[in-house]
Amino acid sequence: MIVFVVLVSVLIVFFSIMVVSLKHPISSAVSLLIAFLLLAIFYLLYGAEFVAAVQVLIYAGGIMVLYLMGVMFTDSEWIKITRQTHLQAWLALFLVLVFFGYFGHKLYHSQYPAPAVKRTEISIAKKSETEKKLPYLQRETNPRSVSVALFKDYIYPFEIASVLLTVAVVGGVFLAKKEV
């Protein structure tokens, strides 16, 4: 398991570097798509099936379509003339390596133990006949624990986020509307 986690992590870092280092924007977008899919595999390796499914549907699906539309509508002649790498990139690479090296060293030599995993309590008032017959429906699954935590512990932030997104959509429609 650790070998797969390290392999997927190295591949994520590799394709993330390819996103910013490739000169052709379509190649960068494909590298970003591969990095998104590898991140979903990373989530699956840690048992977060729901988060992996959301990663594939939202980021690898929807967000990549937006990126590709932006790339397709951009003037490709302007992209070819502009310089893609800057001189401060080497300084930035050095600073990023120093940052990750320092905090990786601090994390590796930390005195604090990892936090214990807390199981969420699921209270089902009445079990259906199907749940009584099929024992695998009684086990706690990742989507079930995420939904219980979302609608039990974080209901107010969830509702505030939904109201803010609704206001953003209405504002976007209002701004895009032509004068009548």
C-alpha positions in Angstrom: 0.0 0.0 0.0 2.8 2.4 0.9 4.5 1.7 -2.4 1.3 2.6 -4.3 0.9 5.8 -2.3 4.4 6.9 -2.9 4.2 6.0 -6.6 0.9 8.0 -7.0 2.3 10.9 -5.1 5.4 11.1 -7.3 3.3 10.9 -10.4 1.0 13.7 -9.1 4.0 15.9 -8.5 5.5 15.0 -11.9 2.3 15.9 -13.8 1.8 19.0 -11.7 5.2 20.2 -12.7 4.4 19.3 -16.3 1.3 21.6 -16.1 3.4 24.7 -15.5 6.5 23.7 -17.6 4.9 22.6 -20.9 4.7 25.3 -23.6 1.6 24.1 -25.4 -1.6 24.9 -23.5 -3.4 21.8 -24.6 -0.6 19.6 -23.3 -0.7 21.5 -20.0 -4.4 20.9 -19.7 -4.0 17.1 -20.4 -1.3 17.0 -17.7 -3.7 18.7 -15.4 -6.4 16.2 -16.2 -4.0 13.3 -15.5 -3.0 15.0 -12.2 -6.7 15.3 -11.2 -7.3 11.6 -12.0 -4.2 10.6 -10.0 -5.4 12.6 -7.1 -8.7 10.7 -7.2 -6.7 7.4 -7.1 -4.8 8.9 -4.1 -8.1 9.4 -2.4 -9.2 5.9 -3.2 -6.0 4.5 -1.7 -6.9 6.2 1.6 -10.5 4.9 1.5 -12.2 8.2 0.7 -14.5 6.9 -2.1 -16.9 9.8 -2.0 -14.2 12.4 -2.2 -12.6 10.5 -5.1 -15.9 10.4 -7.0 -16.4 14.1 -6.4 -12.8 14.7 -7.6 -13.5 12.9 -10.9 -17.0 14.4 -11.5 -16.3 18.0 -10.5 -12.6 18.6 -11.3 -11.7 16.1 -14.0 -15.1 16.6 -15.6 -16.5 20.0 -15.2 -13.5 22.2 -14.4 -11.4 20.7 -17.2 -14.1 21.5 -19.7 -13.9 25.1 -18.5 -10.1 25.1 -18.8 -10.2 23.7 -22.3 -12.9 26.2 -23.4 -10.7 29.0 -22.1 -7.7 27.6 -23.9 -9.6 27.2 -27.2 -11.0 30.7 -27.0 -7.6 32.2 -26.3 -5.6 33.7 -29.2 -3.0 31.0 -29.9 -0.6 33.4 -31.7 -0.3 35.6 -28.6 0.5 32.5 -26.5 3.3 31.5 -29.0 5.0 34.9 -28.9 5.0 35.3 -25.1 7.8 33.9 -23.2 6.7 30.9 -21.1 9.4 30.6 -18.6 10.8 33.5 -16.6 14.2 34.0 -14.9 12.7 34.0 -11.5 11.4 30.4 -12.0 14.7 29.0 -10.8 14.5 31.1 -7.6 10.9 30.0 -7.1 11.9 26.3 -7.6 14.7 26.7 -5.1 12.4 28.4 -2.5 9.7 25.7 -3.0 12.3 22.9 -2.4 13.6 24.7 0.7 10.0 25.2 2.0 9.0 21.5 1.5 12.4 20.3 2.8 12.1 22.3 6.0 8.5 21.5 6.7 8.9 17.9 5.7 11.8 17.6 8.2 9.8 19.3 10.9 6.8 17.0 10.2 9.0 13.8 10.2 10.6 14.7 13.5 7.4 15.9 15.2 6.7 14.9 18.8 2.9 15.0 18.3 1.1 11.7 17.4 -1.4 11.5 14.6 -4.9 12.3 15.6 -7.2 9.3 16.3 -9.8 8.6 13.7 -13.3 9.4 15.0 -16.2 7.4 13.8 -19.4 9.3 13.3 -22.5 8.2 15.0 -25.3 7.2 12.7 -28.7 7.1 14.3 -31.3 5.4 12.2 -34.7 5.3 14.0 -36.2 2.4 12.0 -34.4 -0.1 9.9 -36.2 -1.2 6.7 -36.8 -4.7 5.7 -34.0 -4.5 3.1 -31.5 -3.5 5.7 -32.5 -6.4 7.9 -32.1 -8.9 5.1 -28.8 -7.5 3.7 -26.2 -7.0 6.4 -23.8 -5.0 4.1 -26.2 -2.1 4.1 -25.8 -1.8 7.9 -22.1 -1.0 7.7 -20.8 2.5 7.8 -19.7 3.8 4.4 -17.7 6.8 3.4 -20.6 8.6 1.7 -22.9 7.9 4.6 -20.4 9.3 7.2 -19.8 12.3 5.0 -23.5 13.0 4.6 -24.1 12.6 8.4 -21.3 15.0 9.2 -22.5 17.4 6.6 -26.1 17.5 7.6 -25.6 17.1 11.3 -22.5 18.9 12.4 -22.1 21.4 9.5 -25.6 22.2 8.5 -25.4 25.9 9.0 -22.2 26.4 6.9 -23.7 24.2 4.3 -26.9 26.3 4.1 -24.9 29.5 4.1 -22.8 28.2 1.2 -25.9 27.3 -0.7 -27.4 30.8 -0.2 -24.1 32.4 -1.3 -24.0 30.3 -4.4 -27.6 31.1 -5.3 -26.9 34.8 -4.9 -23.8 34.4 -7.1 -25.8 32.7 -9.8 -28.6 35.4 -9.7 -25.9 38.1 -9.8 -24.2 36.5 -12.8 -27.5 36.3 -14.6 -28.3 39.9 -13.8 -24.9 41.1 -15.0 -25.1 39.0 -18.2 -28.6 40.2 -19.0 -28.8 42.7 -21.9 -30.6 46.0 -21.5 -34.2 45.7 -22.5 
